[in-house]
Amino acid sequence: MAADRVDAISALLAETMEAHGKFEETELNGVYDQEWARWYAAYAVEHGISALVGHAVTTGELAQFLASSNVEFEQAAPKTAESWADYTARRITAEL
């Protein structure tokens, strides 16, 4: 079911956000990670996003998708009540 897939991807993205926050804090000493999309993509690929999407997904492909989706989310943010993870999971399911 598509809703279950979106929920599973959203949960993985939320886990990724949490892990990346710890990475920024401990490895980057609190400095904003300009390459966050690549880090997120590598984490998500390593943690099974391909199985959730239903086909192979590369780190490069996902990083590009996450970066562009983030720009669109930020533009839609005042108009949407969705979290970034939910918004992005819905887009991944529909477009990736």
C-alpha positions as CSV (number, residue, x, y, z in Angstrom):
1,M,0.0,0.0,0.0
2,A,1.3,3.4,-1.0
3,A,0.5,5.0,2.4
4,D,2.6,2.4,4.2
5,R,5.5,3.0,1.8
6,V,5.3,6.8,2.5
7,D,5.2,6.2,6.2
8,A,8.2,3.9,6.1
9,I,10.2,6.3,4.0
10,S,9.2,9.2,6.2
11,A,10.4,7.2,9.3
12,L,13.7,6.5,7.6
13,L,14.1,10.2,6.7
14,A,13.3,11.2,10.3
15,E,15.9,8.7,11.5
16,T,18.4,10.1,9.0
17,M,17.7,13.7,10.3
18,E,18.4,12.6,13.8
19,A,21.6,10.8,12.9
20,H,22.8,13.7,10.9
21,G,22.1,16.1,13.7
22,K,24.4,14.0,15.9
23,F,27.0,13.9,13.1
24,E,27.0,17.7,12.8
25,E,27.2,18.1,16.6
26,T,30.0,15.5,17.2
27,E,32.0,15.4,13.9
28,L,31.5,18.9,12.7
29,N,31.5,20.6,16.1
30,G,28.1,22.2,15.5
31,V,29.0,23.6,12.1
32,Y,26.3,23.4,9.4
33,D,27.0,20.7,6.9
34,Q,26.8,22.2,3.4
35,E,26.9,18.6,2.0
36,W,23.9,17.5,4.1
37,A,22.0,16.1,1.1
38,R,24.9,13.7,0.2
39,W,25.2,12.6,3.8
40,Y,21.4,12.0,4.1
41,A,21.4,10.1,0.8
42,A,24.3,7.8,1.8
43,Y,22.7,7.1,5.1
44,A,19.3,6.4,3.5
45,V,20.8,4.1,0.9
46,E,22.8,2.2,3.5
47,H,19.7,1.8,5.6
48,G,17.4,0.4,2.9
49,I,15.7,3.1,1.0
50,S,16.0,1.1,-2.2
51,A,13.8,-1.7,-0.7
52,L,11.3,0.9,0.4
53,V,11.1,2.6,-3.0
54,G,11.0,-0.7,-4.8
55,H,14.1,-0.2,-7.0
56,A,17.8,0.6,-6.7
57,V,18.5,4.2,-5.7
58,T,22.0,5.6,-5.9
59,T,23.5,8.0,-3.4
60,G,24.1,10.6,-6.1
61,E,20.5,10.3,-7.5
62,L,19.0,10.6,-4.0
63,A,21.2,13.5,-2.9
64,Q,20.2,15.5,-6.0
65,F,16.5,14.7,-5.3
66,L,16.8,15.6,-1.6
67,A,18.4,18.9,-2.4
68,S,15.8,19.9,-4.9
69,S,13.0,18.7,-2.8
70,N,14.3,20.7,0.1
71,V,14.2,23.9,-2.0
72,E,10.6,23.2,-3.0
73,F,9.7,22.4,0.6
74,E,11.1,25.6,1.9
75,Q,9.0,27.5,-0.7
76,A,5.9,25.6,0.3
77,A,6.6,25.7,4.0
78,P,4.3,28.6,4.9
79,K,1.5,26.8,3.1
80,T,2.0,23.2,4.2
81,A,1.5,21.6,7.6
82,E,3.6,18.6,6.6
83,S,7.0,17.9,8.1
84,W,10.0,17.8,5.9
85,A,10.2,14.0,6.2
86,D,6.5,13.5,5.3
87,Y,6.7,16.0,2.4
88,T,9.9,14.4,1.0
89,A,8.7,10.8,1.5
90,R,5.5,11.6,-0.4
91,R,7.6,13.1,-3.2
92,I,10.1,10.2,-3.2
93,T,7.2,7.7,-3.5
94,A,5.6,9.6,-6.4
95,E,8.6,10.8,-8.3
96,L,11.7,8.7,-7.6
